Amino acid sequence: MHKTWICTLLLLMPLAVFAAKKDAPIELFPLADVRLLDSPFKKAEQKNLQYLLSLNPDRLLAPYWREAGLPVKTPSYGNWESTGLDGHIGGHYVSALALMVAATGNEEVSYRLNYMMAEWKKVQEKNGNGYIGGIPDGDEAWQALAKGVIDVDNFSLNGKWVPWYNIHKVYSGLRDAHLYAHHPDALPMLVKLSEWALRTTGNLTDAQMETMLRGEYGGMNEIFVDVAELTGDDKYLTLARRFSHHLLLDPLLEKRDVLTGMHANTQIPKVIGYKRIADVTGDKQWDEASRFFWETLVENRSVSIGGNSVREHFHELNNFETMISDIEGPETCNTYNMLKLSNLFYQSTGELKFIDFYERGMYNHILSSQHPQTGGLVYFTPMRPNHYRVYSQVHDGMWCCVGSGLENHGKYAELIYAHRKDQLFVNLYIPSTLQWKEKNIAITQQTAFPDEGRSVIRIDSKGRFGLNLRYPSWVAAGAMKVSVNGKAINIKSSPGEYVTIKRRWNAGDEVRVELPMTTRLESLPDKSHFYSVVHGPIVLAAKTSPIANETLKQFGDDSRMGHIASGALCPIDQAPVFVTEDDEFASKIQAVSGKSLTFSAPVVENGKAKTVELIPFFRLHDSRYMIYWPMSSRQQLQDMQQKTALEEAARLALAKRTIDQINPGQQQPESDHFLKFGNSEMGIHQGRHWRHASDWFSYLMNDPQQKAVALQLTFFAGDAGREFELWVNGKKTTDIKLQPQSNDSFYSMDYKIPADVLALHKDGKHEVKFVAKPGSVAGGLYYVRLLNSL
């Protein structure tokens, strides 16, 4: 959100609807006033530009035309764009085009944006009620909602896949087209779409709204704050509050962490909305609640690259075991939203800890999530040792992280600089130019950071202003050096503060900044024995080749689960280990002469000492890798590896038998397996998700090579006595009665599927259905696996 433009608009509008508050201490520059120079970020921006221009706008528009009853010029994209989330990428695409117009001024991008907006305008006019959306048969669901019919699950509302989340991307596209590209139709269209939402939810009670918000709804509360601020009309601010989910907000107000088990990227946008409401109303409690969320997530729940969550959900606070063992590690969308939240907090507080996190996430998660040759985008970044990532292909993967990724690589310049009155703030050391038009000031920053820990800032015009240079927290106290035209500046600031130089500047003045970087180890937040290596703000990693002569399937296809790196798992007990007898292992990591930002580290692998090469993770592609390393003393090494080997043997044996698997009660796995149900519920127990039904629920499970023979179901002992039927491909195969167990724990049972029933599959998919017996409950199911052997 670029408040420079918003504030200009607000001068013309009545603001009595907003509580009196101080101006934000720091403002950002319009993205169009900052230009990236040659750097990893410039290369990523240009690669993203190619990716954007490779997409077919007509295929992205097809869902909107279809739902409005307009002629469809070409079929829509496949993948998520044709299986229920139709249109969501189109919204991201408009936002990305608007960002790229501002960031580059590219004429073809501007033409694309104008075309998309013109076609959206036709859709809105044809619908006649302000609505723009590509949700399949969405009109029926919206009309039912307006009448108070709310059939909601964690990812569905009235039978549609997260419809509010979907059209939130349209809202954001319109807002961004207005703010970044100044498109003349964007704000009027946004207001009409907001009026549609007011009418659709107008007859719902607060209790009904709270029920509706159980399903993922994106940043709808944030967008209505933006509309309120852009129009000066408090009815949209009221709507923003109505879209603020109290299931999350109320515990945050009490400073309670209830995140375990929650779907991560459902929660972060909610908090962005809470923060926006706090900013425009001066609500200190909502601001403190939002800050508590940020601090909890950053300080207690995030890994070194800045990401969080496993299988899209927050895991147990004090147990990061699944972060290491699972292949579905931090989701890129989460960090996309955490950077937005950090940006807001920086603007309202000026505190540099928010920039520290922003820098960490931007370099190590966002920048690393783009393939440097194809521009493909990453969904999950596994922390599992010796695993790898999957990248999208332009016309195949239409995942959420493709949508947010299209935006990520067009706004690297947004926080490099900021200003307040006559103060200029340099937050990030990235090669760039700035035009401070209000003050008629221009500057150029030249740096090879992070390859070199220095930057040169040249003042290109004369004027009096204060230059504030960020003293990063990763630079030691007393180590940062600054000189102006060769004369050293006496620095009294500490890490995490600004170094301020106030003077009248002349064109040609040069400010040199020295930022010595050191190498250190960072443990997982649970303080377990896994560590990452960080140099300055840069996470280092190693390319690995544990499986000889393999060909990784690192580019996703158009399948519903094509974003998951589902290749062979390498045993964690056989991963290389940092072995040390003291706390000084970081001193053994040495720079490699002649190779920029490259280090060597001693490890023990399969009982033998060797050396591995560490490079920035954002430069590591097309390979398996290690980010987190087990660490042990030599005396404890054998015991640690034996314990891990026992755990891994069972895990890998089961993985080898598994053809397909589902986490019941988790959004994406259930969506990818086309969940259907009647009178079904889901929840979390002892940190694990479940689903049950007093009627029935079903999934479609994948068996492309037709090797399935059985299902493995995981239950909880406390559900003993429940009776239900297992149906496969329309045939009842088993009567199930959950039996008492010897202890209060989870357990798994295998159920053979008859060959004649398996033969009834359609297109390599088996319908698996659980039907409750009269007076009983089907489930709860905590895990479902389709097995190739008993």
C-alpha positions in Angstrom: 0.0 0.0 0.0 1.5 3.3 -1.1 0.1 5.9 1.2 1.7 8.8 -0.7 -1.0 8.4 -3.3 -3.8 7.6 -0.8 -3.0 10.7 1.2 -3.2 12.9 -1.9 -6.7 11.6 -2.5 -7.7 12.0 1.1 -7.0 15.7 1.0 -10.2 16.0 -1.1 -12.3 13.8 1.2 -14.1 14.2 4.5 -12.3 12.2 7.2 -14.6 12.6 10.1 -15.4 8.9 9.8 -11.9 8.0 11.0 -10.6 8.3 14.5 -8.0 11.0 15.0 -4.5 9.6 14.8 -1.0 10.7 14.2 0.4 10.6 10.7 2.4 7.4 9.9 5.9 8.2 11.0 7.4 7.0 7.7 6.1 7.0 4.2 7.1 4.9 1.2 8.0 6.3 -2.2 5.8 5.4 -5.1 7.2 2.4 -6.8 7.5 4.3 -10.1 10.0 6.6 -8.4 12.5 3.9 -7.7 14.3 1.9 -10.4 16.4 -1.2 -9.8 19.9 -1.4 -11.3 21.8 -4.6 -12.2 21.5 -7.0 -9.3 19.8 -10.4 -8.5 16.6 -8.5 -8.0 16.8 -6.7 -11.3 17.4 -10.1 -13.0 14.4 -11.6 -11.1 12.2 -8.6 -12.1 13.1 -9.0 -15.8 12.6 -12.8 -15.7 9.2 -12.2 -14.1 8.4 -9.7 -16.9 9.0 -12.5 -19.4 6.8 -14.9 -17.5 4.0 -12.3 -17.3 4.2 -11.7 -21.1 4.2 -15.4 -21.8 0.8 -15.9 -20.2 -2.3 -15.7 -22.4 -4.7 -13.0 -21.1 -7.6 -14.5 -22.9 -7.2 -17.8 -21.1 -7.1 -15.9 -17.8 -10.2 -14.0 -18.8 -12.1 -17.1 -19.9 -13.7 -17.9 -16.5 -15.0 -14.3 -16.1 -16.5 -14.3 -19.6 -18.1 -17.7 -19.0 -19.7 -16.7 -15.8 -21.0 -13.4 -17.2 -22.5 -15.1 -20.3 -20.1 -13.4 -22.7 -18.4 -15.1 -25.6 -15.4 -17.1 -24.6 -12.5 -16.6 -27.0 -10.4 -19.5 -25.8 -10.6 -22.2 -23.2 -9.3 -21.2 -19.7 -6.1 -22.5 -18.2 -6.2 -25.9 -16.5 -5.1 -27.0 -13.1 -6.6 -24.9 -10.3 -8.0 -22.5 -12.9 -10.5 -25.1 -14.2 -11.2 -27.2 -11.1 -13.0 -24.7 -8.9 -10.6 -21.8 -8.2 -11.3 -20.4 -11.7 -10.3 -16.7 -12.0 -7.9 -16.4 -9.0 -4.8 -16.1 -11.2 -6.5 -13.5 -13.3 -6.7 -11.2 -10.2 -3.1 -11.8 -9.3 -2.2 -11.1 -12.9 -3.8 -7.7 -12.9 -2.0 -6.8 -9.6 1.3 -8.1 -11.1 0.8 -6.1 -14.3 0.1 -2.9 -12.3 3.2 -3.4 -10.2 5.3 -4.0 -13.3 3.9 -0.9 -15.0 5.1 1.1 -12.0 8.4 -0.7 -11.6 9.4 -0.7 -15.3 7.1 1.5 -17.4 7.0 -1.3 -19.9 4.6 -0.5 -22.7 3.5 -4.1 -23.5 2.7 -4.6 -19.8 0.6 -1.4 -19.9 -1.3 -2.6 -22.9 -2.0 -5.9 -21.2 -3.3 -4.2 -18.1 -5.5 -1.9 -20.2 -6.9 -5.0 -22.0 -7.6 -6.9 -18.8 -9.3 -3.9 -17.2 -11.4 -3.3 -20.3 -12.6 -6.9 -20.4 -13.3 -6.9 -16.6 -15.4 -3.7 -17.2 -17.4 -5.5 -19.8 -17.9 -8.4 -17.4 -19.1 -6.1 -14.6 -21.5 -4.2 -16.9 -22.9 -7.5 -18.3 -23.4 -8.9 -14.7 -25.2 -5.6 -13.9 -24.8 -5.9 -10.2 -21.1 -4.9 -9.8 -19.8 -8.4 -9.6 -16.7 -9.7 -11.3 -15.7 -13.3 -10.8 -14.9 -16.6 -12.4 -16.2 -19.0 -9.8 -18.1 -21.8 -11.6 -21.9 -21.2 -11.2 -21.0 -18.8 -8.5 -24.2 -16.8 -8.8 -26.3 -19.5 -7.2 -23.9 -19.7 -4.2 -23.8 -15.9 -3.8 -27.6 -15.7 -3.9 -27.9 -18.4 -1.3 -25.5 -16.6 0.9 -27.4 -13.4 0.6 -30.5 -15.3 1.9 -28.6 -16.5 4.9 -27.7 -20.0 3.6 -24.2 -20.7 4.9 -22.9 -24.2 4.3 -19.2 -23.7 5.2 -16.2 -25.9 5.6 -12.6 -25.0 6.0 -12.2 -24.5 2.3 -15.7 -24.3 0.9 -18.7 -22.0 1.1 -22.0 -23.2 -0.3 -20.2 -25.8 -2.4 -17.6 -23.5 -3.9 -13.9 -23.6 -3.3 -13.0 -20.6 -1.1 -15.1 -18.1 -3.1 -14.2 -15.0 -1.0 -10.5 -15.9 -1.2 -10.9 -16.2 -5.0 -12.6 -12.8 -5.7 -10.4 -11.1 -3.2 -7.8 -11.3 -5.9 -10.1 -9.3 -8.2 -10.5 -6.7 -5.5 -6.8 -6.5 -5.0 -6.2 -6.3 -8.8 -8.6 -3.3 -9.1 -7.0 -1.6 -6.1 -3.5 -2.1 -7.4 -4.5 -1.0 -10.9 -5.6 2.3 -9.3 -2.7 2.8 -6.9 0.2 1.7 -9.0 -0.9 2.3 -12.6 -3.5 5.1 -12.0 -6.0 3.3 -14.3 -9.0 5.6 -14.6 -11.6 2.8 -14.4 -10.1 0.9 -11.5 -11.5 2.8 -8.5 -15.1 3.1 -9.9 -15.1 -0.6 -10.6 -13.7 -1.4 -7.2 -16.4 0.7 -5.5 -19.1 -1.1 -7.6 -17.7 -4.5 -6.6 -17.6 -3.4 -2.9 -21.3 -2.3 -3.2 -22.1 -5.8 -4.4 -20.4 -7.2 -1.3 -22.4 -4.9 1.0 -25.6 -6.1 -0.6 -24.6 -9.7 -0.5 -23.7 -9.7 3.2 -26.1 -6.9 4.3 -28.8 -9.2 5.8 -26.4 -11.5 7.6 -26.1 -11.3 11.4 -22.8 -11.0 13.1 -23.1 -14.6 14.1 -23.7 -15.6 10.5 -20.7 -13.6 9.4 -18.5 -15.3 12.0 -19.7 -18.7 10.7 -19.0 -17.7 7.1 -15.5 -16.6 8.0 -14.6 -20.2 9.0 -13.8 -20.7 5.3 -10.6 -19.1 3.9 -11.5 -15.6 2.7 -8.2 -14.0 1.8 -7.7 -10.3 2.8 -11.3 -9.1 2.5 -11.1 -7.1 5.7 -7.9 -5.4 4.4 -9.4 -4.5 1.0 -12.5 -2.8 2.6 -10.2 -0.7 4.8 -8.5 0.4 1.6 -11.8 1.2 -0.1 -12.9 3.2 3.0 -9.6 5.1 2.9 -9.9 5.8 -0.8 -13.5 6.9 -0.7 -13.8 8.4 2.8 -16.9 6.4 3.4 -17.1 4.6 6.8 -19.6 2.0 5.6 -16.7 0.1 4.0 -14.8 0.3 7.3 -17.8 -1.2 9.0 -17.7 -4.0 6.4 -14.0 -4.5 7.1 -14.7 -5.1 10.8 -17.5 -7.5 9.9 -15.0 -9.5 7.8 -12.6 -9.7 10.8 -12.7 -13.2 12.2 -13.0 -13.2 16.0 -11.9 -16.9 16.2 -8.4 -15.6 15.6 -8.7 -12.0 16.7 -10.0 -12.6 20.3 -7.1 -14.9 21.4 -4.7 -12.4 19.9 -6.3 -9.6 21.9 -5.6 -11.7 25.0 -2.0 -12.4 23.8 -2.6 -16.1 23.4 -1.0 -18.2 20.7 -3.7 -20.6 19.4 -2.1 -21.1 15.9 -1.1 -24.7 16.2 -3.1 -26.7 13.6 -4.5 -23.6 11.9 -4.2 -23.2 8.1 -1.3 -20.7 8.0 -2.2 -18.6 4.9 -5.8 -18.3 6.0 -4.7 -16.5 9.2 -1.9 -14.1 7.9 -4.2 -12.0 5.6 -6.7 -11.7 8.5 -4.0 -10.1 10.6 -3.0 -7.7 7.8 -6.7 -6.6 7.9 -6.6 -6.2 11.7 -3.5 -4.1 11.3 -5.0 -1.9 8.6 -8.1 -1.3 10.7 -5.9 -0.4 13.7 -3.9 2.1 11.5 -6.9 4.0 10.2 -8.9 4.0 13.4 -6.2 4.3 16.0 -7.3 1.1 17.7 -4.4 0.3 20.0 -5.8 -3.1 21.0 -6.1 -4.4 17.5 -2.6 -3.0 16.7 -1.2 -4.8 19.7 -3.0 -8.0 18.8 -1.5 -7.8 15.3 1.9 -7.1 16.7 1.6 -10.1 19.0 0.8 -12.3 16.0 3.8 -10.9 14.0 6.2 -11.4 16.9 4.9 -14.9 17.7 5.2 -16.0 14.1 8.6 -14.4 13.4 10.3 -15.2 16.7 8.8 -18.6 17.5 7.4 -20.2 14.4 9.6 -19.3 11.4 12.7 -21.0 10.0 15.8 -19.2 8.9 14.6 -18.3 5.3 11.7 -16.4 6.9 9.1 -19.1 6.0 6.7 -21.0 8.2 4.2 -23.9 8.3 4.2 -27.5 7.2 1.6 -28.8 4.8 0.3 -25.3 4.9 -0.6 -25.5 8.6 1.1 -24.3 11.7 2.7 -27.2 13.5 3.2 -27.6 17.2 5.0 -24.6 18.7 7.7 -26.6 20.5 8.2 -29.4 18.0 9.6 -28.7 14.6 10.1 -32.4 13.8 7.7 -32.3 10.8 9.5 -29.3 9.4 12.5 -31.5 9.0 10.8 -34.8 8.0 8.1 -33.5 5.7 8.5 -32.5 2.0 5.8 -29.8 2.2 7.7 -27.1 4.0 7.2 -23.3 4.1 4.7 -22.0 1.5 5.7 -19.0 -0.5 2.3 -17.3 -0.1 2.9 -17.2 3.6 6.0 -15.2 3.3 4.4 -13.0 0.6 1.8 -12.0 3.2 4.3 -11.8 6.1 6.3 -9.2 4.1 3.1 -7.2 3.6 2.4 -7.3 7.3 6.0 -6.3 8.1 5.8 -3.4 5.6 2.7 -2.1 7.4 4.4 -2.3 10.8 7.5 -0.5 9.5 5.4 2.3 8.1 3.5 2.8 11.4 6.4 2.4 13.8 9.7 3.0 11.9 11.1 0.0 13.9 13.9 -1.7 12.0 13.2 -5.2 13.3 10.4 -5.3 10.7 13.0 -4.4 7.9 15.3 -7.1 9.3 12.6 -9.7 8.8 11.6 -8.3 5.5 15.1 -8.5 4.2 15.5 -12.1 5.5 12.3 -13.3 3.8 12.9 -11.3 0.6 16.5 -12.6 0.0 16.1 -16.2 1.2 12.5 -17.2 0.5 11.0 -14.9 -2.2 14.1 -14.4 -4.3 14.9 -18.1 -4.1 11.4 -19.1 -5.2 11.9 -18.1 -8.9 13.8 -20.4 -11.3 16.6 -18.2 -12.8 16.2 -19.6 -16.4 12.5 -20.3 -16.8 11.0 -17.9 -14.3 9.0 -20.8 -12.8 7.7 -20.3 -9.3 7.8 -22.4 -6.2 5.0 -23.5 -3.8 6.7 -25.4 -1.1 10.3 -25.1 0.0 11.2 -28.2 1.9 13.5 -28.0 4.9 13.9 -31.8 4.8 17.6 -32.7 4.3 18.5 -33.8 0.7 15.1 -32.9 -0.8 14.3 -30.5 -3.6 11.8 -28.0 -5.0 9.3 -28.0 -7.8 8.8 -25.0 -10.1 5.7 -24.0 -12.2 5.6 -24.0 -15.9 4.0 -21.0 -17.6 0.9 -22.7 -19.0 0.5 -25.5 -16.4 0.9 -24.7 -12.7 -1.9 -22.2 -11.7 -1.2 -22.6 -7.9 -1.8 -19.8 -5.4 2.0 -19.3 -5.1 2.2 -18.7 -8.8 -0.3 -15.9 -8.4 1.4 -14.3 -5.4 4.8 -15.1 -7.1 3.9 -13.0 -10.1 3.5 -10.0 -7.7 6.6 -10.8 -5.6 9.1 -10.2 -8.3 7.7 -6.9 -9.4 7.9 -5.0 -6.1 11.5 -5.5 -4.9 11.9 -1.7 -4.9 9.1 -0.9 -2.5 11.1 -0.7 0.8 14.6 0.2 -0.4 13.9 3.8 0.5 11.3 5.7 2.7 10.9 9.3 3.8 9.4 11.6 6.5 9.4 15.3 6.1 13.0 16.2 5.3 14.4 12.8 6.3 15.4 10.1 3.7 15.7 6.5 4.9 17.9 3.9 3.3 16.6 0.5 4.4 18.0 -2.0 1.9 21.3 -2.1 0.2 20.2 -2.8 -3.3 21.5 -1.2 -6.5 18.9 1.4 -7.5 18.0 5.0 -8.3 15.5 7.2 -6.4 13.7 10.3 -7.6 12.4 12.2 -4.5 10.2 14.5 -6.6 8.7 16.4 -3.7 12.2 17.6 -2.7 13.7 17.6 -6.2 16.3 15.1 -4.9 17.9 12.2 -6.9 20.2 9.6 -5.6 21.9 6.5 -7.0 23.0 3.5 -4.9 25.7 1.2 -6.3 26.6 -2.0 -4.5 27.5 -5.6 -5.1 25.8 -6.6 -1.8 25.5 -9.3 -0.6 28.7 -10.4 -2.4 30.4 -7.5 -0.8 29.5 -5.9 2.5 29.6 -2.3 1.2 27.5 0.2 -0.7 28.1 3.6 -2.3 25.3 6.2 -2.3 25.8 9.1 -4.6 23.8 12.3 -4.2 22.8 13.4 -7.7 21.3 16.8 -6.9 21.8 19.4 -4.2 19.6 20.0 -1.2 19.3 19.9 2.6 17.9 16.7 4.1 18.8 14.0 6.7 20.2 10.8 5.3 19.3 7.8 7.5 21.3 4.6 6.9 20.0 1.4 8.3 22.4 -0.2 10.8 21.4 -3.9 10.2 21.1 -6.1 13.3 23.4 -8.6 11.6 26.3 -6.2 11.7 28.2 -6.2 15.0 28.2 -3.2 17.3 30.9 -0.8 16.3 31.6 -2.6 13.0 29.5 -0.4 10.6 31.6 2.3 9.0 30.3 5.4 7.1 32.2 8.1 5.3 31.1 11.2 3.3 33.4 12.2 0.5 36.2 10.2 2.1 35.7 11.6 5.6 34.7 9.1 8.3 31.5 9.8 10.3 31.5 9.2 14.0 28.8 6.6 14.5 26.9 6.5 17.8 24.1 4.3 16.6 23.7 0.7 17.5 22.6 -2.3 15.4 18.8 -2.0 14.7 18.9 1.8 14.5 19.6 4.4 11.8 22.9 6.2 11.3 21.8 9.8 10.6 23.7 12.4 8.6 22.2 15.8 8.5 23.7 18.3 6.1 23.3 20.3 2.9 24.2 18.0 0.1 25.8 18.9 -3.2 25.5 17.0 -6.5 28.3 14.4 -6.6 28.6 13.8 -2.9 29.3 10.2 -2.1 28.5 8.2 1.0 30.3 5.0 1.5 28.9 2.4 3.8 30.8 -0.6 5.2 28.7 -3.5 6.4 30.9 -6.4 7.6 29.1 -9.7 7.6 29.8 -12.6 9.9 28.9 -16.3 9.7 26.8 -17.9 12.4 24.6 -20.9 13.1 20.9 -20.6 13.8 18.9 -23.4 15.4 15.3 -24.2 14.7 13.0 -22.3 17.1 12.4 -25.5 19.1 16.1 -25.6 19.9 16.5 -29.1 18.5 19.7 -30.3 17.0 19.2 -28.9 13.5 21.0 -25.8 12.4 21.2 -23.5 9.4 24.2 -21.4 8.4 23.7 -17.7 7.9 26.1 -15.1 6.6 24.9 -11.6 7.3 21.2 -11.9 6.3 22.0 -14.6 3.7 21.1 -18.2 4.4 23.7 -20.6 3.0 22.9 -24.1 1.6 24.7 -26.9 -0.1 23.9 -28.7 -3.3 23.8 -32.5 -2.7 23.6 -35.6 -4.9 22.6 -38.5 -2.5 21.0 -40.5 -5.4 23.4 -41.2 -8.2 22.4 -40.4 -11.8 18.8 -39.4 -11.0 16.8 -37.0 -13.0 14.7 -34.8 -10.8 11.1 -34.0 -11.9 11.6 -30.4 -10.8 9.0 -28.8 -13.1 5.4 -29.2 -12.1 2.7 -30.5 -14.5 -1.0 -29.5 -14.6 -2.2 -32.0 -12.1 -3.8 -30.9 -8.8 -0.7 -31.9 -6.8 1.9 -31.1 -9.4 3.4 -28.5 -7.0 4.7 -31.1 -4.6 8.2 -32.5 -4.8 7.0 -36.1 -4.5 10.2 -37.8 -5.6 12.3 -40.3 -3.6 13.0 -39.5 0.1 16.6 -39.7 1.2 17.0 -41.1 4.7 17.6 -38.3 7.2 20.0 -40.5 9.2 22.3 -40.7 6.2 22.5 -36.9 5.8 25.8 -35.1 6.4 26.3 -34.0 10.0 28.1 -31.0 11.6 30.3 -32.7 14.3 31.7 -30.5 17.0 32.9 -30.8 20.6 32.2 -27.1 21.5 30.0 -24.1 20.5 32.5 -22.8 18.0 31.5 -24.7 14.9 30.8 -21.5 12.9 34.6 -20.7 13.1 35.2 -23.8 11.0 33.2 -22.5 8.1 35.7 -20.7 5.9 35.3 -18.5 2.8 36.5 -20.1 -0.4 39.1 -18.0 -2.1 38.2 -16.7 -5.5 34.5 -17.6 -5.2 32.0 -14.9 -4.1 29.8 -15.7 -1.1 31.1 -19.3 -1.2 32.2 -21.2 2.0 33.5 -24.6 2.9 32.3 -26.6 6.0 33.5 -29.9 7.4 30.9 -32.6 7.8 30.7 -36.3 8.6 28.7 -38.4 6.1 28.3 -42.1 6.4 31.1 -42.2 9.0 33.6 -40.3 6.8 34.9 -36.8 7.0 34.4 -34.6 4.0 34.0 -30.9 3.0 30.8 -29.4 1.6 30.5 -26.1 -0.3 28.0 -23.6 0.9 26.4 -20.9 -1.3 23.5 -18.5 -0.9 20.2 -20.5 -1.0 18.8 -18.0 -3.5 21.4 -19.1 -6.0 20.8 -22.8 -5.5 18.6 -24.4 -8.1 18.2 -27.7 -10.1 19.5 -29.8 -7.3 18.7 -31.5 -4.0 20.0 -29.4 -1.1 20.7 -29.0 2.6 19.6 -26.0 4.5 19.3 -27.5 8.0 22.1 -29.7 9.2 22.0 -32.1 12.2 24.7 -31.3 14.7 26.2 -33.6 17.3 29.3 -34.3 19.3 31.4 -37.2 18.0 30.4 -39.2 21.2 26.7 -38.7 20.6 26.8 -39.1 16.8 26.2 -42.8 16.7 23.3 -42.7 19.2 21.7 -39.8 17.3 22.0 -41.6 14.0 20.7 -44.9 15.3 17.6 -43.3 16.8 17.0 -41.3 13.6 17.5 -44.5 11.5 14.8 -46.4 13.4 12.3 -43.6 12.9 13.3 -43.2 9.2 13.1 -46.9 8.4 9.5 -47.0 9.3 8.7 -43.7 7.7 10.5 -44.6 4.4 9.0 -48.1 4.3 5.5 -46.7 4.6 6.3 -44.0 2.0 7.4 -46.8 -0.4 4.1 -48.5 0.0 2.1 -45.3 -0.4 0.6 -44.4 -3.8 -1.5 -41.5 -2.6 -2.3 -39.9 0.7 -4.7 -37.4 2.4 -4.6 -35.4 5.5 -8.3 -35.3 6.4 -9.3 -31.9 7.8 -6.5 -30.0 6.0 -7.5 -27.6 3.3 -5.3 -28.3 0.3 -5.0 -32.1 0.6 -8.8 -32.4 0.8 -9.3 -29.9 -2.1 -6.8 -31.7 -4.2 -8.7 -35.0 -3.6 -12.1 -33.4 -4.4 -13.7 -33.8 -1.0 -17.5 -34.2 -1.0 -19.6 -34.7 2.1 -23.0 -34.6 3.9 -23.2 -33.5 7.5 -19.4 -33.6 8.0 -17.1 -31.8 10.5 -13.4 -31.4 10.8 -11.1 -30.3 13.6 -7.8 -30.7 15.4 -7.0 -33.1 18.3 -3.6 -33.4 19.9 -2.1 -31.3 17.1 -3.5 -33.6 14.4 -6.3 -32.9 11.9 -9.4 -35.1 11.6 -12.7 -35.4 9.7 -15.8 -37.3 10.6 -19.5 -37.3 9.5 -22.8 -38.3 10.8 -23.8 -38.9 7.2 -20.9 -39.5 4.7 -17.8 -38.0 3.1 -15.6 -39.1 0.1 -12.4 -38.4 -1.8 -11.0 -39.2 -5.2 -7.6 -40.9 -4.7 -5.0 -41.3 -7.5 -3.8 -44.6 -8.7 -2.3 -43.8 -12.2 -0.4 -47.1 -12.6 -3.3 -49.2 -11.1 -1.2 -50.8 -8.4 -3.4 -50.2 -5.4 -4.4 -53.1 -3.2 -5.5 -51.6 0.1 -6.3 -48.5 2.2 -4.6 -47.6 5.5 -6.7 -45.5 7.8 -5.5 -43.8 11.0 -7.9 -43.4 14.0 -7.8 -42.2 17.5 -8.4 -44.6 20.4 -10.9 -42.3 22.0 -13.4 -42.9 19.1 -13.9 -46.6 20.0 -17.4 -47.9 19.2 -18.1 -45.8 16.1 -19.4 -47.8 13.2 -19.4 -47.0 9.5 -19.0 -48.5 6.1 -16.1 -48.2 3.6 -17.2 -47.9 0.0 -14.8 -47.9 -3.0 -15.8 -47.0 -6.5 -19.5 -47.3 -5.6 -19.2 -50.7 -3.9 -19.3 -51.4 -0.2 -16.1 -53.2 0.7 -15.9 -53.2 4.5 -17.9 -52.7 7.7 -15.7 -50.9 10.2 -16.2 -50.8 14.0 -13.5 -49.0 15.9 -12.3 -51.2 18.7 -10.9 -50.2 22.2 -7.2 -49.8 22.3 -4.7 -50.5 25.0 -3.8 -46.8 25.4 -5.1 -43.4 24.5 -3.3 -43.0 21.2 -3.4 -42.9 17.4 -3.3 -46.2 15.5 -3.6 -47.3 11.8 -5.4 -50.2 10.2 -5.1 -51.6 6.7 -8.1 -52.7 4.6 -7.7 -54.8 1.5 -9.7 -53.7 -1.5 -11.1 -56.5 -3.8 -9.6 -56.6 -7.3 -13.0 -56.4 -8.9 -13.7 -53.2 -7.1 -10.4 -51.7 -8.0 -11.1 -52.5 -11.6 -14.1 -50.1 -11.5 -11.7 -47.1 -11.3 -12.2 -44.1 -13.6 -9.1 -42.5 -15.2 -6.8 -43.9 -12.5 -8.9 -42.5 -9.7 -10.7 -44.4 -6.9 -13.7 -42.9 -5.1 -13.2 -43.7 -1.4 -16.4 -43.0 0.7 -17.1 -43.4 4.4 -20.7 -43.8 5.3 -21.9 -43.6 9.0 -24.2 -46.4 10.2 -27.5 -45.2 11.7 -26.9 -43.5 15.0 -23.2 -43.5 14.6 -20.3 -41.5 13.1 -18.0 -42.2 10.1 -14.4 -41.5 11.3 -12.7 -39.6 12.7 -10.1 -40.2 10.1 -6.6 -38.7 10.9 -4.9 -40.0 7.8 -5.8 -41.9 4.6 -3.2 -43.8 2.5 -3.7 -45.8 -0.7 -1.2 -48.6 -0.6 0.4 -50.8 -3.2 1.0 -53.7 -0.8 -0.1 -55.1 2.5 
